[in-house]
Protein backbone atom coordinates (compact mmCIF):
# COMPACT_ATOMS: atom_id res chain seq x y z
CA UNK A 1 0.00 0.00 0.00
CA UNK A 2 1.37 3.42 -0.92
CA UNK A 3 2.06 5.97 1.85
CA UNK A 4 -0.67 8.22 0.49
CA UNK A 5 -3.25 5.46 0.46
CA UNK A 6 -2.15 4.30 3.94
CA UNK A 7 -2.62 7.83 5.26
CA UNK A 8 -6.10 8.09 3.70
CA UNK A 9 -7.13 4.74 5.19
CA UNK A 10 -5.99 5.71 8.66
CA UNK A 11 -7.86 9.01 8.40
CA UNK A 12 -11.04 7.21 7.39
CA UNK A 13 -10.75 4.77 10.30
CA UNK A 14 -10.17 7.63 12.70
CA UNK A 15 -13.28 9.43 11.44
CA UNK A 16 -15.33 6.23 11.77
CA UNK A 17 -14.17 5.73 15.34
CA UNK A 18 -15.09 9.31 16.21
CA UNK A 19 -18.54 8.89 14.70
CA UNK A 20 -19.15 5.79 16.82
CA UNK A 21 -17.86 7.40 20.00
CA UNK A 22 -20.52 6.97 22.74
CA UNK A 23 -19.38 10.23 24.31
CA UNK A 24 -22.10 12.02 22.38
CA UNK A 25 -24.76 10.08 24.32
CA UNK A 26 -26.31 11.70 27.43
CA UNK A 27 -24.98 8.87 29.61
CA UNK A 28 -21.48 8.85 28.13
CA UNK A 29 -18.82 8.38 30.76
CA UNK A 30 -15.10 7.74 31.07
CA UNK A 31 -13.66 4.95 28.97
CA UNK A 32 -13.57 2.39 31.71
CA UNK A 33 -16.50 0.02 31.18
CA UNK A 34 -15.81 -3.67 31.46
CA UNK A 35 -17.79 -5.95 29.16
CA UNK A 36 -18.24 -9.52 30.34
CA UNK A 37 -16.80 -12.19 28.06
CA UNK A 38 -20.09 -14.07 28.29
CA UNK A 39 -23.29 -12.07 28.53
CA UNK A 40 -26.17 -13.64 30.50
CA UNK A 41 -28.52 -15.85 28.55
CA UNK A 42 -32.00 -16.33 29.92
CA UNK A 43 -34.91 -18.71 29.49
CA UNK A 44 -38.25 -17.27 28.33
CA UNK A 45 -40.43 -15.63 30.96
CA UNK A 46 -43.05 -17.90 32.53
CA UNK A 47 -46.80 -17.30 32.49
CA UNK A 48 -47.47 -14.54 35.06
CA UNK A 49 -49.13 -15.51 38.34
CA UNK A 50 -51.45 -13.25 40.32
CA UNK A 51 -50.07 -12.55 43.82
CA UNK A 52 -53.46 -13.49 45.22
CA UNK A 53 -56.05 -12.09 47.62
CA UNK A 54 -53.69 -11.69 50.58
CA UNK A 55 -51.69 -9.06 48.66
CA UNK A 56 -54.15 -7.75 46.07
CA UNK A 57 -57.37 -5.97 47.03
CA UNK A 58 -60.55 -4.97 45.23
CA UNK A 59 -58.99 -1.54 44.64
CA UNK A 60 -55.85 -0.59 42.64
CA UNK A 61 -52.60 -2.36 43.58
CA UNK A 62 -49.72 -1.43 41.31
CA UNK A 63 -46.17 -0.05 40.79
CA UNK A 64 -44.18 -2.64 42.77
CA UNK A 65 -40.56 -2.48 43.97
CA UNK A 66 -38.71 -5.50 45.40
CA UNK A 67 -35.95 -5.42 48.02
CA UNK A 68 -32.51 -6.93 47.33
CA UNK A 69 -33.20 -9.93 49.59
CA UNK A 70 -36.62 -10.48 47.98
CA UNK A 71 -38.40 -10.36 51.33
CA UNK A 72 -40.14 -6.96 51.09
CA UNK A 73 -42.37 -5.92 48.21
CA UNK A 74 -43.36 -2.25 48.14
CA UNK A 75 -46.28 -1.05 46.00
CA UNK A 76 -48.94 1.63 45.85
CA UNK A 77 -52.63 1.19 46.52
CA UNK A 78 -55.76 3.26 47.02
CA UNK A 79 -57.34 0.57 49.20
CA UNK A 80 -59.19 1.41 52.38
CA UNK A 81 -57.07 2.22 55.42
CA UNK A 82 -54.73 4.66 53.73
CA UNK A 83 -53.98 8.31 54.34
CA UNK A 84 -54.64 9.77 50.87
CA UNK A 85 -55.47 9.04 47.26
CA UNK A 86 -52.60 6.55 46.75
CA UNK A 87 -50.36 5.32 49.55
CA UNK A 88 -47.21 3.21 49.63
CA UNK A 89 -47.66 -0.21 51.25
CA UNK A 90 -45.34 -3.16 51.90
CA UNK A 91 -45.89 -6.89 52.06
CA UNK A 92 -43.27 -9.11 53.69
CA UNK A 93 -42.32 -12.78 53.76
CA UNK A 94 -39.98 -14.82 55.97
CA UNK A 95 -37.95 -16.33 53.13
CA UNK A 96 -38.02 -16.63 49.34
CA UNK A 97 -40.26 -19.73 49.46
CA UNK A 98 -42.74 -18.33 51.99
CA UNK A 99 -46.06 -16.71 51.04
CA UNK A 100 -46.45 -12.94 51.13
CA UNK A 101 -48.12 -11.57 54.24
CA UNK A 102 -50.91 -9.00 54.51
CA UNK A 103 -49.78 -5.58 53.24
CA UNK A 104 -49.08 -2.84 55.76
CA UNK A 105 -49.21 0.90 55.20
CA UNK A 106 -45.82 2.65 55.57
CA UNK A 107 -47.52 5.21 57.78
CA UNK A 108 -47.58 9.01 58.07
CA UNK A 109 -43.80 9.41 57.84
CA UNK A 110 -44.14 8.53 54.12
CA UNK A 111 -47.79 8.87 53.19
CA UNK A 112 -49.94 12.01 53.21
CA UNK A 113 -53.46 13.12 52.35
CA UNK A 114 -52.15 13.51 48.80
CA UNK A 115 -50.85 10.74 46.51
CA UNK A 116 -47.55 8.98 46.96
CA UNK A 117 -46.59 6.95 43.92
CA UNK A 118 -44.07 4.60 42.26
CA UNK A 119 -41.73 3.56 45.11
CA UNK A 120 -38.20 2.54 44.12
CA UNK A 121 -36.10 0.85 46.80
CA UNK A 122 -32.35 1.14 46.17
CA UNK A 123 -30.18 -1.99 46.23
CA UNK A 124 -28.41 -0.89 49.42
CA UNK A 125 -31.82 -0.69 51.11
CA UNK A 126 -31.22 2.73 52.67
CA UNK A 127 -33.14 4.95 50.24
CA UNK A 128 -36.67 4.94 48.89
CA UNK A 129 -37.35 7.10 45.84
CA UNK A 130 -40.92 8.04 44.90
CA UNK A 131 -43.03 10.78 43.40
CA UNK A 132 -45.77 12.71 45.14
CA UNK A 133 -48.23 15.45 44.33
CA UNK A 134 -48.05 16.87 47.86
CA UNK A 135 -47.48 20.64 47.87
CA UNK A 136 -43.90 20.94 46.67
CA UNK A 137 -41.25 23.19 45.27
CA UNK A 138 -41.36 22.72 41.56
CA UNK A 139 -44.44 21.21 39.87
CA UNK A 140 -47.64 19.23 40.15
CA UNK A 141 -45.73 16.04 40.95
CA UNK A 142 -42.14 16.01 42.21
CA UNK A 143 -39.52 13.35 42.86
CA UNK A 144 -38.61 12.63 46.49
CA UNK A 145 -36.30 10.36 48.48
CA UNK A 146 -36.69 8.97 52.00
CA UNK A 147 -33.85 7.42 54.03
CA UNK A 148 -33.49 4.88 56.83
CA UNK A 149 -30.60 3.55 58.93
CA UNK A 150 -31.76 -0.07 59.29
CA UNK A 151 -32.27 -1.61 55.85
CA UNK A 152 -34.44 -4.35 57.36
CA UNK A 153 -36.86 -1.96 59.07
CA UNK A 154 -39.65 -1.27 56.58
CA UNK A 155 -41.23 1.20 59.01
CA UNK A 156 -38.10 3.13 59.94
CA UNK A 157 -38.18 5.66 57.10
CA UNK A 158 -37.56 9.34 57.65
CA UNK A 159 -39.66 11.97 55.92
CA UNK A 160 -39.24 12.23 52.12
CA UNK A 161 -37.03 15.04 50.83
CA UNK A 162 -37.73 16.85 47.57
CA UNK A 163 -34.95 16.25 45.01
CA UNK A 164 -35.02 19.91 44.05
CA UNK A 165 -35.83 21.95 40.97
CA UNK A 166 -32.68 20.92 39.14
CA UNK A 167 -34.41 17.65 38.23
CA UNK A 168 -38.04 18.50 39.08
CA UNK A 169 -39.89 20.88 36.77
CA UNK A 170 -43.27 22.52 36.33
CA UNK A 171 -44.25 19.67 33.97
CA UNK A 172 -44.33 17.01 36.69
CA UNK A 173 -41.95 14.10 37.28
CA UNK A 174 -42.93 10.50 38.00
CA UNK A 175 -41.66 6.96 38.47
CA UNK A 176 -38.01 7.28 39.57
CA UNK A 177 -35.57 4.37 39.11
CA UNK A 178 -32.14 4.63 40.76
CA UNK A 179 -28.97 3.00 39.37
CA UNK A 180 -25.49 3.18 40.88
CA UNK A 181 -23.17 3.25 37.85
CA UNK A 182 -19.97 2.15 39.58
CA UNK A 183 -18.08 1.70 36.29
CA UNK A 184 -18.39 5.42 35.57
CA UNK A 185 -18.37 6.66 39.17
CA UNK A 186 -21.78 8.31 39.07
CA UNK A 187 -25.36 7.86 40.21
CA UNK A 188 -28.13 7.67 37.62
CA UNK A 189 -31.83 8.39 38.02
CA UNK A 190 -34.33 7.41 35.34
CA UNK A 191 -37.81 8.93 35.58
CA UNK A 192 -40.69 10.02 33.40
CA UNK A 193 -42.08 13.45 32.67
CA UNK A 194 -45.15 14.53 30.78
CA UNK A 195 -45.51 16.84 27.79
CA UNK A 196 -42.17 18.61 28.07
CA UNK A 197 -41.26 20.78 25.08
CA UNK A 198 -38.39 18.42 24.18
CA UNK A 199 -40.54 15.30 24.58
CA UNK A 200 -41.63 12.94 21.82
CA UNK A 201 -45.20 12.73 23.09
CA UNK A 202 -47.19 12.32 26.31
CA UNK A 203 -44.92 10.65 28.93
CA UNK A 204 -41.22 10.24 28.06
CA UNK A 205 -38.32 8.61 29.91
CA UNK A 206 -35.61 11.00 31.10
CA UNK A 207 -32.31 10.51 32.90
CA UNK A 208 -30.44 12.62 35.45
CA UNK A 209 -26.97 12.03 36.89
CA UNK A 210 -24.79 13.17 39.77
CA UNK A 211 -21.37 12.25 41.14
CA UNK A 212 -22.28 11.44 44.75
CA UNK A 213 -24.89 11.71 47.49
CA UNK A 214 -23.62 15.18 48.31
CA UNK A 215 -24.39 16.51 44.83
CA UNK A 216 -27.71 17.77 43.49
CA UNK A 217 -29.43 15.91 40.70
CA UNK A 218 -28.94 17.63 37.35
CA UNK A 219 -31.57 18.44 34.71
CA UNK A 220 -33.15 15.44 33.03
CA UNK A 221 -32.17 14.50 29.48
CA UNK A 222 -34.62 12.76 27.16
CA UNK A 223 -33.58 9.14 26.55
CA UNK A 224 -34.76 9.28 22.95
CA UNK A 225 -33.87 5.69 22.04
CA UNK A 226 -36.35 4.40 24.65
CA UNK A 227 -39.24 6.72 23.83
CA UNK A 228 -41.96 6.37 21.24
CA UNK A 229 -44.70 8.69 20.11
CA UNK A 230 -46.92 8.22 23.13
CA UNK A 231 -46.88 6.96 26.72
CA UNK A 232 -43.48 5.68 27.94
CA UNK A 233 -43.38 5.33 31.69
CA UNK A 234 -42.12 3.09 34.47
CA UNK A 235 -38.64 1.54 34.15
CA UNK A 236 -36.68 -1.19 35.95
CA UNK A 237 -32.94 -1.71 35.49
CA UNK A 238 -30.76 -4.76 36.11
CA UNK A 239 -28.05 -4.56 38.77
CA UNK A 240 -25.31 -4.40 36.08
CA UNK A 241 -27.14 -1.62 34.21
CA UNK A 242 -27.20 -3.53 30.92
CA UNK A 243 -30.89 -4.49 30.79
CA UNK A 244 -33.84 -2.12 31.20
CA UNK A 245 -37.53 -2.99 31.33
CA UNK A 246 -40.06 -0.41 30.25
CA UNK A 247 -43.80 0.14 30.36
CA UNK A 248 -44.83 1.63 27.01
CA UNK A 249 -47.80 2.33 24.80
CA UNK A 250 -47.81 0.03 21.78
CA UNK A 251 -48.74 2.81 19.35
CA UNK A 252 -46.09 3.00 16.66
CA UNK A 253 -43.99 0.20 18.19
CA UNK A 254 -43.66 -3.03 16.16
CA UNK A 255 -44.75 -6.13 18.07
CA UNK A 256 -47.22 -4.47 20.43
CA UNK A 257 -49.98 -6.62 21.92
CA UNK A 258 -52.21 -4.51 24.20
CA UNK A 259 -52.82 -0.90 25.08
CA UNK A 260 -49.73 -0.82 27.32
CA UNK A 261 -47.07 -3.55 27.23
CA UNK A 262 -43.83 -4.49 28.94
CA UNK A 263 -40.67 -4.13 26.82
CA UNK A 264 -36.95 -4.72 27.31
CA UNK A 265 -33.89 -2.88 26.05
CA UNK A 266 -30.20 -3.80 26.40
CA UNK A 267 -26.75 -2.28 25.93
CA UNK A 268 -23.15 -3.52 25.95
CA UNK A 269 -21.83 -1.07 28.59
CA UNK A 270 -23.30 1.58 30.84
CA UNK A 271 -21.88 4.30 28.56
CA UNK A 272 -23.73 3.01 25.50
CA UNK A 273 -27.19 3.99 24.26
CA UNK A 274 -30.03 1.53 24.78
CA UNK A 275 -31.22 -0.77 22.02
CA UNK A 276 -34.67 -0.37 20.49
CA UNK A 277 -37.11 -1.82 23.06
CA UNK A 278 -38.37 -5.34 22.27
CA UNK A 279 -41.77 -6.58 23.40
CA UNK A 280 -41.74 -9.31 26.09
CA UNK A 281 -44.29 -11.21 24.03
CA UNK A 282 -47.74 -12.76 24.52
CA UNK A 283 -46.72 -15.00 27.42
CA UNK A 284 -46.26 -11.90 29.61
CA UNK A 285 -48.32 -9.22 27.85
CA UNK A 286 -52.04 -9.31 27.15
CA UNK A 287 -54.49 -7.23 25.14
CA UNK A 288 -55.14 -5.33 28.38
CA UNK A 289 -52.89 -2.97 30.39
CA UNK A 290 -49.60 -4.45 31.62
CA UNK A 291 -47.17 -2.05 33.24
CA UNK A 292 -44.73 -0.85 35.93
CA UNK A 293 -42.06 -3.60 35.95
CA UNK A 294 -39.83 -4.28 38.99
CA UNK A 295 -36.84 -6.62 38.61
CA UNK A 296 -35.34 -8.75 41.38
CA UNK A 297 -31.66 -8.34 42.32
CA UNK A 298 -30.68 -11.63 40.65
CA UNK A 299 -32.66 -10.79 37.49
CA UNK A 300 -34.84 -13.90 37.61
CA UNK A 301 -38.13 -12.39 38.81
CA UNK A 302 -40.24 -9.60 37.34
CA UNK A 303 -43.16 -8.06 39.22
CA UNK A 304 -45.70 -5.82 37.48
CA UNK A 305 -49.37 -4.88 37.52
CA UNK A 306 -52.18 -5.64 35.10
CA UNK A 307 -55.92 -5.16 34.70
CA UNK A 308 -56.28 -8.43 32.75
CA UNK A 309 -59.38 -10.56 33.40
CA UNK A 310 -59.31 -12.98 36.31
CA UNK A 311 -57.87 -10.53 38.81
CA UNK A 312 -59.12 -9.56 42.22
CA UNK A 313 -59.33 -5.78 41.87
CA UNK A 314 -59.05 -3.03 39.31
CA UNK A 315 -55.27 -3.43 38.96
CA UNK A 316 -53.52 -6.45 40.46
CA UNK A 317 -49.89 -7.36 41.10
CA UNK A 318 -48.43 -10.26 39.13
CA UNK A 319 -45.08 -12.07 38.97
CA UNK A 320 -43.23 -13.90 36.19
CA UNK A 321 -39.87 -15.70 36.40
CA UNK A 322 -37.00 -16.87 34.20
CA UNK A 323 -33.83 -18.90 34.75
CA UNK A 324 -30.23 -18.10 33.86
CA UNK A 325 -28.99 -20.53 31.23
CA UNK A 326 -25.43 -19.23 31.09
CA UNK A 327 -23.38 -16.18 31.96
CA UNK A 328 -21.87 -14.61 35.07
CA UNK A 329 -23.07 -16.08 38.33
CA UNK A 330 -25.11 -13.96 40.72
CA UNK A 331 -24.55 -14.29 44.47
CA UNK A 332 -27.22 -16.20 46.36
CA UNK A 333 -29.64 -13.65 47.86
CA UNK A 334 -32.04 -16.06 49.56
CA UNK A 335 -31.86 -14.54 53.05
CA UNK A 336 -34.15 -15.49 55.91
CA UNK A 337 -35.80 -12.67 57.84
CA UNK A 338 -34.83 -12.61 61.50
C-alpha positions in Angstrom: 0.0 0.0 0.0 1.4 3.4 -0.9 2.1 6.0 1.8 -0.7 8.2 0.5 -3.3 5.5 0.5 -2.2 4.3 3.9 -2.6 7.8 5.3 -6.1 8.1 3.7 -7.1 4.7 5.2 -6.0 5.7 8.7 -7.9 9.0 8.4 -11.0 7.2 7.4 -10.8 4.8 10.3 -10.2 7.6 12.7 -13.3 9.4 11.4 -15.3 6.2 11.8 -14.2 5.7 15.3 -15.1 9.3 16.2 -18.5 8.9 14.7 -19.1 5.8 16.8 -17.9 7.4 20.0 -20.5 7.0 22.7 -19.4 10.2 24.3 -22.1 12.0 22.4 -24.8 10.1 24.3 -26.3 11.7 27.4 -25.0 8.9 29.6 -21.5 8.9 28.1 -18.8 8.4 30.8 -15.1 7.7 31.1 -13.7 4.9 29.0 -13.6 2.4 31.7 -16.5 0.0 31.2 -15.8 -3.7 31.5 -17.8 -6.0 29.2 -18.2 -9.5 30.3 -16.8 -12.2 28.1 -20.1 -14.1 28.3 -23.3 -12.1 28.5 -26.2 -13.6 30.5 -28.5 -15.8 28.5 -32.0 -16.3 29.9 -34.9 -18.7 29.5 -38.3 -17.3 28.3 -40.4 -15.6 31.0 -43.1 -17.9 32.5 -46.8 -17.3 32.5 -47.5 -14.5 35.1 -49.1 -15.5 38.3 -51.5 -13.3 40.3 -50.1 -12.6 43.8 -53.5 -13.5 45.2 -56.1 -12.1 47.6 -53.7 -11.7 50.6 -51.7 -9.1 48.7 -54.2 -7.8 46.1 -57.4 -6.0 47.0 -60.5 -5.0 45.2 -59.0 -1.5 44.6 -55.8 -0.6 42.6 -52.6 -2.4 43.6 -49.7 -1.4 41.3 -46.2 0.0 40.8 -44.2 -2.6 42.8 -40.6 -2.5 44.0 -38.7 -5.5 45.4 -36.0 -5.4 48.0 -32.5 -6.9 47.3 -33.2 -9.9 49.6 -36.6 -10.5 48.0 -38.4 -10.4 51.3 -40.1 -7.0 51.1 -42.4 -5.9 48.2 -43.4 -2.3 48.1 -46.3 -1.0 46.0 -48.9 1.6 45.8 -52.6 1.2 46.5 -55.8 3.3 47.0 -57.3 0.6 49.2 -59.2 1.4 52.4 -57.1 2.2 55.4 -54.7 4.7 53.7 -54.0 8.3 54.3 -54.6 9.8 50.9 -55.5 9.0 47.3 -52.6 6.5 46.8 -50.4 5.3 49.6 -47.2 3.2 49.6 -47.7 -0.2 51.3 -45.3 -3.2 51.9 -45.9 -6.9 52.1 -43.3 -9.1 53.7 -42.3 -12.8 53.8 -40.0 -14.8 56.0 -37.9 -16.3 53.1 -38.0 -16.6 49.3 -40.3 -19.7 49.5 -42.7 -18.3 52.0 -46.1 -16.7 51.0 -46.4 -12.9 51.1 -48.1 -11.6 54.2 -50.9 -9.0 54.5 -49.8 -5.6 53.2 -49.1 -2.8 55.8 -49.2 0.9 55.2 -45.8 2.6 55.6 -47.5 5.2 57.8 -47.6 9.0 58.1 -43.8 9.4 57.8 -44.1 8.5 54.1 -47.8 8.9 53.2 -49.9 12.0 53.2 -53.5 13.1 52.4 -52.2 13.5 48.8 -50.9 10.7 46.5 -47.5 9.0 47.0 -46.6 6.9 43.9 -44.1 4.6 42.3 -41.7 3.6 45.1 -38.2 2.5 44.1 -36.1 0.9 46.8 -32.4 1.1 46.2 -30.2 -2.0 46.2 -28.4 -0.9 49.4 -31.8 -0.7 51.1 -31.2 2.7 52.7 -33.1 4.9 50.2 -36.7 4.9 48.9 -37.4 7.1 45.8 -40.9 8.0 44.9 -43.0 10.8 43.4 -45.8 12.7 45.1 -48.2 15.5 44.3 -48.1 16.9 47.9 -47.5 20.6 47.9 -43.9 20.9 46.7 -41.3 23.2 45.3 -41.4 22.7 41.6 -44.4 21.2 39.9 -47.6 19.2 40.2 -45.7 16.0 41.0 -42.1 16.0 42.2 -39.5 13.4 42.9 -38.6 12.6 46.5 -36.3 10.4 48.5 -36.7 9.0 52.0 -33.8 7.4 54.0 -33.5 4.9 56.8 -30.6 3.6 58.9 -31.8 -0.1 59.3 -32.3 -1.6 55.9 -34.4 -4.4 57.4 -36.9 -2.0 59.1 -39.7 -1.3 56.6 -41.2 1.2 59.0 -38.1 3.1 59.9 -38.2 5.7 57.1 -37.6 9.3 57.7 -39.7 12.0 55.9 -39.2 12.2 52.1 -37.0 15.0 50.8 -37.7 16.8 47.6 -34.9 16.2 45.0 -35.0 19.9 44.0 -35.8 21.9 41.0 -32.7 20.9 39.1 -34.4 17.6 38.2 -38.0 18.5 39.1 -39.9 20.9 36.8 -43.3 22.5 36.3 -44.2 19.7 34.0 -44.3 17.0 36.7 -41.9 14.1 37.3 -42.9 10.5 38.0 -41.7 7.0 38.5 -38.0 7.3 39.6 -35.6 4.4 39.1 -32.1 4.6 40.8 -29.0 3.0 39.4 -25.5 3.2 40.9 -23.2 3.3 37.8 -20.0 2.1 39.6 -18.1 1.7 36.3 -18.4 5.4 35.6 -18.4 6.7 39.2 -21.8 8.3 39.1 -25.4 7.9 40.2 -28.1 7.7 37.6 -31.8 8.4 38.0 -34.3 7.4 35.3 -37.8 8.9 35.6 -40.7 10.0 33.4 -42.1 13.5 32.7 -45.2 14.5 30.8 -45.5 16.8 27.8 -42.2 18.6 28.1 -41.3 20.8 25.1 -38.4 18.4 24.2 -40.5 15.3 24.6 -41.6 12.9 21.8 -45.2 12.7 23.1 -47.2 12.3 26.3 -44.9 10.7 28.9 -41.2 10.2 28.1 -38.3 8.6 29.9 -35.6 11.0 31.1 -32.3 10.5 32.9 -30.4 12.6 35.5 -27.0 12.0 36.9 -24.8 13.2 39.8 -21.4 12.2 41.1 -22.3 11.4 44.7 -24.9 11.7 47.5 -23.6 15.2 48.3 -24.4 16.5 44.8 -27.7 17.8 43.5 -29.4 15.9 40.7 -28.9 17.6 37.3 -31.6 18.4 34.7 -33.1 15.4 33.0 -32.2 14.5 29.5 -34.6 12.8 27.2 -33.6 9.1 26.5 -34.8 9.3 22.9 -33.9 5.7 22.0 -36.4 4.4 24.6 -39.2 6.7 23.8 -42.0 6.4 21.2 -44.7 8.7 20.1 -46.9 8.2 23.1 -46.9 7.0 26.7 -43.5 5.7 27.9 -43.4 5.3 31.7 -42.1 3.1 34.5 -38.6 1.5 34.1 -36.7 -1.2 35.9 -32.9 -1.7 35.5 -30.8 -4.8 36.1 -28.1 -4.6 38.8 -25.3 -4.4 36.1 -27.1 -1.6 34.2 -27.2 -3.5 30.9 -30.9 -4.5 30.8 -33.8 -2.1 31.2 -37.5 -3.0 31.3 -40.1 -0.4 30.3 -43.8 0.1 30.4 -44.8 1.6 27.0 -47.8 2.3 24.8 -47.8 0.0 21.8 -48.7 2.8 19.4 -46.1 3.0 16.7 -44.0 0.2 18.2 -43.7 -3.0 16.2 -44.7 -6.1 18.1 -47.2 -4.5 20.4 -50.0 -6.6 21.9 -52.2 -4.5 24.2 -52.8 -0.9 25.1 -49.7 -0.8 27.3 -47.1 -3.6 27.2 -43.8 -4.5 28.9 -40.7 -4.1 26.8 -36.9 -4.7 27.3 -33.9 -2.9 26.1 -30.2 -3.8 26.4 -26.7 -2.3 25.9 -23.1 -3.5 26.0 -21.8 -1.1 28.6 -23.3 1.6 30.8 -21.9 4.3 28.6 -23.7 3.0 25.5 -27.2 4.0 24.3 -30.0 1.5 24.8 -31.2 -0.8 22.0 -34.7 -0.4 20.5 -37.1 -1.8 23.1 -38.4 -5.3 22.3 -41.8 -6.6 23.4 -41.7 -9.3 26.1 -44.3 -11.2 24.0 -47.7 -12.8 24.5 -46.7 -15.0 27.4 -46.3 -11.9 29.6 -48.3 -9.2 27.9 -52.0 -9.3 27.1 -54.5 -7.2 25.1 -55.1 -5.3 28.4 -52.9 -3.0 30.4 -49.6 -4.5 31.6 -47.2 -2.0 33.2 -44.7 -0.9 35.9 -42.1 -3.6 35.9 -39.8 -4.3 39.0 -36.8 -6.6 38.6 -35.3 -8.7 41.4 -31.7 -8.3 42.3 -30.7 -11.6 40.6 -32.7 -10.8 37.5 -34.8 -13.9 37.6 -38.1 -12.4 38.8 -40.2 -9.6 37.3 -43.2 -8.1 39.2 -45.7 -5.8 37.5 -49.4 -4.9 37.5 -52.2 -5.6 35.1 -55.9 -5.2 34.7 -56.3 -8.4 32.8 -59.4 -10.6 33.4 -59.3 -13.0 36.3 -57.9 -10.5 38.8 -59.1 -9.6 42.2 -59.3 -5.8 41.9 -59.1 -3.0 39.3 -55.3 -3.4 39.0 -53.5 -6.5 40.5 -49.9 -7.4 41.1 -48.4 -10.3 39.1 -45.1 -12.1 39.0 -43.2 -13.9 36.2 -39.9 -15.7 36.4 -37.0 -16.9 34.2 -33.8 -18.9 34.7 -30.2 -18.1 33.9 -29.0 -20.5 31.2 -25.4 -19.2 31.1 -23.4 -16.2 32.0 -21.9 -14.6 35.1 -23.1 -16.1 38.3 -25.1 -14.0 40.7 -24.6 -14.3 44.5 -27.2 -16.2 46.4 -29.6 -13.6 47.9 -32.0 -16.1 49.6 -31.9 -14.5 53.0 -34.1 -15.5 55.9 -35.8 -12.7 57.8 -34.8 -12.6 61.5 
